[in-house]
């Protein structure tokens, strides 16, 4: 798959990563001043995000506490320093089960289909980088039963992230 390097301005830092050709990131609006949030959903059941903010969910401990409250069966697979991306940075991989309500989705042929409510086990692999007055949260979330190719694509993007603090 062809890709390009794309740089995102998160205010406190610039983040560069390989992005598949054709990928379009959405920039979430209406956030607190100084907060940024970009997401790309290449397929149902998985997304990649880049976020900057000061909420507890932008820190490793705050995010895990929130996941434990909203989901069930929280399991931290790893929580390791990631000094190559910045002083105090951590990479956290965890799994949690979330309940999804019934939804109507478009099938590949364009018809609508009903997906019953269900519990979904998800894998998250996130990089947390403290900056001067904010935290960066960069990574992906994927349903455990998503195709391996999707998980590999998202992991490759995260593995090649470069963070450049703004001066």
Backbone as CSV, one residue per row, in Angstrom:
resi,resn,N_x,N_y,N_z,CA_x,CA_y,CA_z,C_x,C_y,C_z
1,UNK,0.843,-1.172,0.000,0.000,0.000,0.000,0.892,1.240,0.000
2,UNK,0.573,2.183,-0.852,1.318,3.435,-0.915,0.948,4.300,0.278
3,UNK,1.935,5.068,0.741,1.699,5.950,1.865,2.486,7.239,1.697
4,UNK,2.130,8.198,2.528,2.814,9.480,2.534,3.079,9.843,3.989
5,UNK,4.060,10.712,4.216,4.270,11.240,5.557,3.388,12.462,5.717
6,UNK,2.659,12.511,6.816,1.803,13.652,7.081,2.135,14.200,8.460
7,UNK,2.153,15.525,8.578,2.459,16.181,9.843,1.200,16.881,10.355
8,UNK,0.908,16.659,11.635,-0.259,17.243,12.294,0.224,18.227,13.350
9,UNK,-0.360,19.411,13.367,-0.033,20.420,14.364,-0.994,20.242,15.539
10,UNK,-0.446,19.788,16.662,-1.274,19.588,17.848,-1.098,20.717,18.861
11,UNK,-0.536,21.822,18.422,-0.342,22.968,19.310,0.953,22.865,20.079
12,UNK,1.048,21.921,20.999,2.247,21.752,21.818,3.355,21.039,21.061
13,UNK,3.018,20.382,19.982,3.999,19.608,19.215,3.451,19.331,17.821
14,UNK,4.373,18.991,16.945,4.016,18.504,15.617,4.264,17.000,15.617
15,UNK,3.327,16.260,15.058,3.438,14.803,15.007,3.425,14.383,13.546
16,UNK,4.454,13.618,13.162,4.572,13.131,11.795,4.456,11.617,11.813
17,UNK,3.689,11.074,10.871,3.538,9.630,10.774,3.201,9.238,9.344
18,UNK,3.457,7.969,9.002,3.077,7.495,7.674,1.570,7.284,7.619
19,UNK,0.954,7.799,6.575,-0.494,7.706,6.404,-0.764,7.071,5.043
20,UNK,-1.605,6.042,4.984,-1.923,5.444,3.687,-2.521,6.471,2.735
21,UNK,-2.134,6.390,1.460,-2.714,7.278,0.462,-4.230,7.165,0.520
22,UNK,-4.888,8.293,0.461,-6.345,8.322,0.504,-6.920,8.475,1.899
23,UNK,-6.104,8.302,2.928,-6.602,8.444,4.300,-6.946,9.897,4.579
24,UNK,-8.100,10.113,5.168,-8.566,11.457,5.525,-8.833,11.495,7.023
25,UNK,-8.128,12.354,7.727,-8.344,12.520,9.156,-9.396,13.593,9.393
26,UNK,-10.288,13.355,10.343,-11.295,14.337,10.754,-10.730,15.135,11.917
27,UNK,-10.951,16.438,11.892,-10.513,17.333,12.949,-11.749,17.677,13.778
28,UNK,-11.808,17.174,14.997,-12.959,17.391,15.865,-12.994,18.842,16.317
29,UNK,-14.132,19.470,16.168,-14.291,20.873,16.547,-15.061,20.987,17.860
30,UNK,-15.035,22.174,18.437,-15.797,22.429,19.654,-15.094,21.975,20.917
31,UNK,-13.786,21.789,20.875,-13.027,21.343,22.039,-12.601,22.535,22.892
32,UNK,-12.107,22.245,24.084,-11.568,23.297,24.945,-10.432,24.011,24.229
33,UNK,-10.195,25.282,24.563,-9.085,26.009,23.936,-7.767,25.249,24.096
34,UNK,-7.022,25.143,23.010,-5.734,24.444,23.029,-5.825,22.951,22.777
35,UNK,-7.012,22.379,22.841,-7.182,20.938,22.612,-7.326,20.674,21.118
36,UNK,-6.798,19.559,20.675,-6.928,19.124,19.274,-7.240,17.637,19.281
37,UNK,-7.965,17.187,18.250,-8.270,15.752,18.142,-8.520,15.413,16.678
38,UNK,-7.656,14.568,16.123,-7.777,14.085,14.745,-8.026,12.580,14.784
39,UNK,-8.951,12.100,13.948,-9.192,10.663,13.847,-9.347,10.225,12.408
40,UNK,-8.951,8.981,12.179,-9.134,8.330,10.888,-9.673,6.939,11.168
41,UNK,-10.787,6.595,10.493,-11.396,5.268,10.639,-11.297,4.548,9.298
42,UNK,-10.252,3.707,9.134,-10.065,3.026,7.859,-11.088,1.920,7.609
43,UNK,-11.669,1.391,8.687,-12.655,0.314,8.565,-13.459,0.263,9.857
44,UNK,-14.624,-0.323,9.766,-15.431,-0.513,10.964,-14.628,-1.332,11.969
45,UNK,-14.655,-0.909,13.206,-13.963,-1.672,14.237,-12.542,-1.223,14.498
46,UNK,-12.117,-0.120,13.886,-10.768,0.356,14.161,-10.598,1.815,13.803
47,UNK,-9.791,2.528,14.588,-9.480,3.910,14.249,-8.106,4.293,14.800
48,UNK,-7.528,5.318,14.181,-6.258,5.889,14.622,-6.550,7.322,15.034
49,UNK,-5.906,7.785,16.123,-6.169,9.136,16.585,-4.912,9.829,17.052
50,UNK,-4.952,11.144,16.964,-3.925,12.023,17.504,-4.673,13.079,18.290
51,UNK,-4.291,13.292,19.536,-5.053,14.181,20.386,-4.120,14.940,21.316
52,UNK,-4.467,16.168,21.627,-3.742,16.969,22.614,-4.762,17.588,23.540
53,UNK,-4.490,17.548,24.835,-5.421,18.133,25.781,-4.935,18.039,27.204
54,UNK,-5.749,18.548,28.098,-5.401,18.577,29.516,-6.350,17.734,30.364
55,UNK,-7.303,17.060,29.746,-8.261,16.252,30.511,-7.556,15.038,31.109
56,UNK,-8.129,14.450,32.150,-7.522,13.242,32.719,-7.338,12.130,31.683
57,UNK,-8.225,12.064,30.684,-8.131,11.031,29.650,-6.938,11.181,28.724
58,UNK,-6.219,12.284,28.843,-5.004,12.461,28.049,-3.766,11.945,28.770
59,UNK,-3.931,11.473,30.008,-2.822,10.870,30.754,-3.044,9.368,30.830
60,UNK,-1.969,8.589,30.933,-2.154,7.135,31.006,-3.040,6.703,32.174
61,UNK,-2.763,7.218,33.367,-3.537,6.795,34.536,-4.987,7.246,34.454
62,UNK,-5.204,8.473,33.963,-6.564,8.976,33.834,-7.374,8.195,32.809
63,UNK,-6.750,7.867,31.679,-7.460,7.111,30.649,-7.811,5.715,31.152
64,UNK,-6.869,5.039,31.791,-7.140,3.685,32.285,-8.233,3.693,33.353
65,UNK,-8.235,4.719,34.212,-9.295,4.816,35.225,-10.654,4.990,34.546
66,UNK,-10.710,5.820,33.521,-11.959,6.013,32.789,-12.418,4.754,32.086
67,UNK,-11.481,4.041,31.471,-11.835,2.789,30.787,-12.366,1.758,31.786
68,UNK,-11.788,1.702,32.974,-12.257,0.758,33.991,-13.683,1.080,34.426
69,UNK,-14.036,2.375,34.429,-15.396,2.781,34.807,-16.401,2.517,33.696
70,UNK,-16.014,2.807,32.439,-16.951,2.687,31.311,-17.052,1.272,30.763
71,UNK,-16.000,0.496,30.903,-15.979,-0.845,30.330,-15.864,-1.896,31.410
72,UNK,-15.508,-3.097,30.975,-15.303,-4.189,31.927,-14.099,-5.009,31.479
73,UNK,-13.538,-5.739,32.414,-12.431,-6.636,32.103,-11.170,-5.922,31.634
74,UNK,-10.876,-4.745,32.199,-9.676,-4.012,31.801,-8.436,-4.853,32.083
75,UNK,-7.603,-4.996,31.071,-6.365,-5.772,31.172,-5.239,-4.959,30.526
76,UNK,-4.258,-4.551,31.312,-3.115,-3.814,30.776,-2.068,-4.834,30.349
77,UNK,-1.801,-4.887,29.041,-0.813,-5.822,28.507,0.604,-5.299,28.686
78,UNK,0.786,-3.981,28.545,2.109,-3.390,28.773,1.960,-1.906,29.053
79,UNK,2.897,-1.389,29.817,2.972,0.031,30.153,4.462,0.315,30.306
80,UNK,5.067,0.839,29.245,6.522,0.986,29.209,6.921,2.407,28.824
81,UNK,8.093,2.846,29.297,8.592,4.150,28.868,8.815,4.166,27.353
82,UNK,8.621,5.344,26.764,8.844,5.534,25.324,9.702,6.788,25.146
83,UNK,10.935,6.752,25.656,11.761,7.964,25.685,12.111,8.523,24.307
84,UNK,12.036,7.713,23.273,12.372,8.203,21.937,11.396,9.284,21.470
85,UNK,10.196,9.314,22.036,9.208,10.317,21.627,9.147,11.503,22.581
86,UNK,9.830,11.431,23.713,9.851,12.559,24.639,10.077,12.114,26.069
87,UNK,10.620,13.024,26.848,10.860,12.743,28.269,9.531,12.478,28.970
88,UNK,9.450,11.390,29.703,8.238,11.043,30.434,7.177,10.348,29.601
89,UNK,7.464,10.087,28.321,6.471,9.432,27.452,6.300,7.970,27.844
90,UNK,5.076,7.474,27.650,4.760,6.067,27.937,3.927,5.501,26.800
91,UNK,4.149,4.219,26.533,3.313,3.491,25.576,2.546,2.448,26.360
92,UNK,1.222,2.519,26.245,0.337,1.650,27.022,-0.524,0.836,26.064
93,UNK,-0.501,-0.474,26.255,-1.336,-1.390,25.470,-2.294,-2.055,26.448
94,UNK,-3.587,-1.979,26.146,-4.570,-2.583,27.044,-5.757,-3.110,26.251
95,UNK,-6.552,-3.921,26.931,-7.780,-4.482,26.369,-8.914,-4.183,27.343
96,UNK,-10.076,-3.923,26.779,-11.252,-3.665,27.598,-12.484,-4.060,26.787
97,UNK,-13.527,-4.451,27.488,-14.783,-4.813,26.838,-15.782,-3.675,27.018
98,UNK,-16.394,-3.270,25.901,-17.424,-2.236,25.922,-18.715,-2.818,25.382
99,UNK,-19.831,-2.328,25.903,-21.144,-2.743,25.404,-21.548,-1.796,24.281
100,UNK,-21.901,-2.335,23.158,-22.382,-1.523,22.030,-23.872,-1.755,21.848
101,UNK,-24.582,-0.672,21.736,-26.026,-0.739,21.499,-26.275,-1.224,20.069
102,UNK,-27.508,-1.638,19.820,-27.889,-2.025,18.461,-27.657,-0.844,17.527
103,UNK,-27.183,-1.122,16.320,-26.952,-0.048,15.355,-27.304,-0.517,13.951
104,UNK,-27.531,0.467,13.089,-27.797,0.197,11.682,-26.583,0.703,10.913
105,UNK,-25.990,-0.182,10.095,-24.783,0.178,9.348,-24.986,-0.155,7.871
106,UNK,-24.185,0.488,7.049,-24.235,0.213,5.609,-23.356,-0.998,5.309
107,UNK,-23.897,-1.948,4.588,-23.143,-3.117,4.147,-22.299,-2.734,2.935
108,UNK,-21.397,-3.606,2.528,-20.507,-3.338,1.395,-21.289,-3.023,0.117
109,UNK,-22.466,-3.620,-0.029,-23.259,-3.378,-1.244,-24.154,-2.136,-1.139
110,UNK,-24.054,-1.406,-0.010,-24.817,-0.179,0.155,-26.145,-0.346,0.877
111,UNK,-26.590,-1.580,1.065,-27.839,-1.796,1.793,-27.592,-1.598,3.285
112,UNK,-28.666,-1.321,4.003,-28.553,-1.145,5.444,-28.799,-2.466,6.144
113,UNK,-28.026,-2.702,7.186,-28.226,-3.927,7.971,-28.191,-3.580,9.449
114,UNK,-28.947,-4.315,10.210,-29.044,-4.107,11.652,-28.016,-5.008,12.345
115,UNK,-27.202,-4.390,13.218,-26.229,-5.134,14.017,-26.761,-5.142,15.444
116,UNK,-27.009,-6.333,16.013,-27.602,-6.394,17.349,-26.642,-5.857,18.425
117,UNK,-27.222,-5.493,19.569,-26.377,-5.053,20.668,-25.458,-6.204,21.071
118,UNK,-24.270,-5.824,21.549,-23.289,-6.857,21.850,-22.165,-6.266,22.693
119,UNK,-21.379,-7.148,23.282,-20.158,-6.752,23.971,-19.002,-6.934,22.996
120,UNK,-18.108,-5.933,22.954,-16.978,-5.953,22.033,-15.696,-5.781,22.833
121,UNK,-14.783,-6.714,22.642,-13.460,-6.630,23.275,-12.560,-5.841,22.339
122,UNK,-11.907,-4.798,22.876,-11.072,-3.941,22.048,-9.642,-3.905,22.574
123,UNK,-8.711,-3.780,21.632,-7.290,-3.603,21.929,-6.946,-2.151,21.643
124,UNK,-6.295,-1.485,22.588,-5.815,-0.124,22.388,-4.313,-0.100,22.585
125,UNK,-3.623,0.627,21.724,-2.175,0.796,21.791,-1.940,2.292,21.666
126,UNK,-1.546,2.935,22.776,-1.488,4.389,22.831,-0.150,4.891,23.357
127,UNK,0.289,5.955,22.762,1.498,6.655,23.167,1.073,7.938,23.870
128,UNK,1.561,8.153,25.089,1.257,9.354,25.868,2.539,10.158,26.003
129,UNK,2.490,11.426,25.584,3.676,12.278,25.612,3.343,13.559,26.374
130,UNK,3.997,13.776,27.535,3.752,15.036,28.240,4.466,16.186,27.539
131,UNK,3.758,17.278,27.378,4.341,18.502,26.828,4.272,19.554,27.929
132,UNK,4.645,20.771,27.623,4.736,21.798,28.660,3.443,21.961,29.458
133,UNK,2.324,22.188,28.800,1.066,22.428,29.509,-0.036,21.456,29.104
134,UNK,0.302,20.423,28.364,-0.712,19.504,27.843,-0.096,18.120,27.656
135,UNK,-0.924,17.158,27.345,-0.472,15.802,27.012,-0.891,15.483,25.583
136,UNK,-0.052,14.732,24.887,-0.425,14.164,23.593,-0.838,12.723,23.827
137,UNK,-1.876,12.294,23.124,-2.313,10.889,23.139,-2.411,10.479,21.681
138,UNK,-1.591,9.510,21.291,-1.485,9.108,19.888,-1.587,7.590,19.827
139,UNK,-2.427,7.062,18.950,-2.484,5.616,18.827,-3.753,5.126,18.187
140,UNK,-4.050,3.868,18.451,-5.194,3.257,17.790,-5.983,2.375,18.728
141,UNK,-7.220,2.116,18.309,-8.117,1.177,18.980,-8.705,0.304,17.893
142,UNK,-8.759,-0.990,18.160,-9.275,-1.930,17.171,-10.028,-3.047,17.891
143,UNK,-11.152,-3.453,17.311,-11.867,-4.606,17.863,-10.961,-5.824,17.757
144,UNK,-10.962,-6.673,18.790,-10.087,-7.846,18.758,-10.360,-8.765,17.577
145,UNK,-11.600,-8.771,17.076,-11.917,-9.656,15.958,-11.765,-8.969,14.597
146,UNK,-11.197,-7.764,14.583,-10.956,-7.064,13.314,-9.875,-7.810,12.524
147,UNK,-9.852,-7.653,11.215,-8.839,-8.336,10.407,-7.419,-7.972,10.855
148,UNK,-6.537,-8.949,10.830,-5.146,-8.737,11.230,-4.478,-7.654,10.391
149,UNK,-4.847,-7.543,9.127,-4.247,-6.522,8.262,-4.566,-5.116,8.770
150,UNK,-5.765,-4.906,9.303,-6.130,-3.606,9.857,-5.276,-3.305,11.086
151,UNK,-5.181,-4.270,11.978,-4.379,-4.084,13.191,-2.923,-3.805,12.831
152,UNK,-2.387,-4.530,11.865,-0.991,-4.346,11.455,-0.771,-2.964,10.848
153,UNK,-1.713,-2.483,10.043,-1.589,-1.152,9.432,-1.556,-0.068,10.500
154,UNK,-2.462,-0.154,11.470,-2.518,0.850,12.528,-1.275,0.787,13.418
155,UNK,-0.810,-0.421,13.718,0.398,-0.577,14.537,1.617,-0.003,13.824
156,UNK,1.704,-0.215,12.524,2.830,0.319,11.746,2.848,1.843,11.807
157,UNK,1.684,2.458,11.723,1.612,3.913,11.815,2.144,4.392,13.168
158,UNK,1.697,3.744,14.245,2.123,4.157,15.576,3.618,3.912,15.781
159,UNK,4.116,2.800,15.281,5.540,2.477,15.443,6.451,3.515,14.804
160,UNK,5.948,4.239,13.809,6.777,5.192,13.069,6.467,6.654,13.388
161,UNK,5.734,6.897,14.472,5.413,8.271,14.881,6.687,9.025,15.277
162,UNK,6.741,10.285,14.845,7.808,11.195,15.283,7.142,12.418,15.907
163,UNK,7.602,12.791,17.088,7.057,13.939,17.816,8.125,15.021,17.878
164,UNK,7.764,16.225,17.436,8.677,17.384,17.472,8.008,18.473,18.301
165,UNK,8.518,18.715,19.507,7.933,19.783,20.337,8.058,21.129,19.629
166,UNK,7.017,21.947,19.752,7.074,23.298,19.205,7.961,24.142,20.097
167,UNK,8.757,24.975,19.473,9.669,25.829,20.244,9.035,27.162,20.526
